[in-house]
Amino acid sequence: EYSEQAAGASLIKTGKIVYLVLGKGYPPEKWILRSVWESISVIYVSWHRNVTANVRSPTNGRLHIHYLPHSTWTTARNRLLQLAQALELEQGWMFEYLVFF
């Protein structure tokens, strides 16, 4: 289970940002390009079209694409947060900012 205490507040990486983005299909190029920057990760959830196998990421694993069919706006936003928290646990550190789009 995720919690700030479990992840360790002292493990926050200054300047590390994750953008949590919900879209209908392919992620716009601006999100792919932003994820090239070392300080930025992007988690993109498509609710209409499964594009997970069709997008190439030149970002060394900083662009994460997921498919959540027929979800509501609220369900998808909650899932984006869960995905960000899971990524933080996997990395062993927390983002300084989580930015929803």
N, C-alpha and C positions, 0 to 999 in steps of 0.2 A: 504494500500500500504506500502511496506517495504522500509525503508531507514535507513541509519546509524543514522541520526538525530532522526527519529521516535523511533528506538530501544534504543537510548541513548548510546553514546560512552562510558559513564562511567559505563555502565552495562556489559562491557566485563569481563568475568570470566577468570582470569589468570590460565593458565595450562589446560583449557578445550579445547579439540580438537574434531572435527568431521571429519571422513573420509567419502568421497563421492565416492562410488564405483559403477562401471557399470560392469555387467556380463551377461553371456548367460543363466545361470540357477541358481542352488542353490549357495548361498554364500559360498566361501571356508571357511573351519573351522577356518583359521587364523583370519578372520574377526569376526566370532562369538566369538572366544576367546578374541580378543582385546576389544570387546564391554563389556566384564566382568569388565574391569578396570573402576573405578569410574570416572576417568578424560576423558574417551574416549567414544564417541558415533559413531555409524556407520549407514550411510544411504546407502542402497544397492538397486540398480535398475536393475531388470532383463528385458532384451529386447526380449528374445526368449521364455522363459517358465515361466508361472505363478506359482511361488513357495510361494506366500504370506501365504497360509494356511498350508503349509507343513514344516515350519521351526520353531522349538521351540527355544525361546530365554531365556536363564537363566540370563538375564542382567538387569532386572528391568526397561525395556523400553528403553534401550540404543541401541538396534538394530532395525532399521526401514527398512522394506523390502517393495518394491513397484514393480509393474509390468507396463511396458511401452512398449506394443507390437509394433513391426515393426518400432521402432524409429531409427533415425540416431544417429550417435555419438554426433553431435552437439546438437540435440534436447534433448537427454538424459542428457548431461552435463548441459544444461540450466535447465532442470527439477530438477536435483540434487541440484543445487544452490537454486532454488525456494523452494524445500523441506527443505533445511537447514535454509533458512530465515523464513519459516513458523514455524519451530521448535523453533527457537530463539524467535519469537514473543510469541509463546505458553508458553515457559519457563519463559519469562520475562527477559532474559539475553542473551548475545551474546557469541559465542565461540571465544577464542583467535585466533585459527587457523582453517581454512577450508582446508583440504588436498584432492585433487582430485586424484583418481587412475583409 
